[in-house]
């Protein structure tokens, strides 16, 4: 009886090792059975577990919730955002433009006159 139990446990662990894979869980709740090849700063590259000789796929970290590796460890990506939006007021936008103009356009006086003349003509055409 002890031998049967030992054989059963050994078979269970060997089967687990043979069928272990990485699992990518998307923020939508979908799971992808895969073998992770590489994790970069912005994406995870993987091969589908049912076709390890097939093509290499990649998915953005911002689309993933977590990756569970075959050894039991996991990486959580829930704090990755697609792109942080910065709301800029008109005043800040104007000040940044003034700062850039002072920094990069020293000594180029003709541009201001040209812009002023073009704006004047444009306003005359509209109104």
C-alpha positions, 0 to 999 in steps of 0.5 A: 500500500505504501509503494502504491501511494509513493508511486501515485505521489511521484506520478502526480509531481512528474505530471505537474512538471510536464504540464506546468506553464506560465499563465499571463492574466490580462486585465480583462480576466482572460488567461493565456497559457504560455512560456514567457521568453522575455520581460522588457520595461514595456512588454512581455514576450511569450510563446503559446504553450500549445505551440512552443515552436511557433511564433513569438508574441508580445503583449504590453505590460499595461494590458496585463494584471499579472504573470504566474510563472511555472515555479510559482512566483508571480509578477504583478503589473496592476500599477502600470498605466498606458500613458499618464495624461497631464492636463496643462492649462493655457497659461502654463502652455503659454509660459512653456512656449515663452521659455522655449522661445527665449532658450532656442531663438535668441537673435532671430528677430524676423520670426516675431514680425512675420508671425504678427503680420501673418496673424493680422492678415488671417484675422482680416480675412476672417472678420 
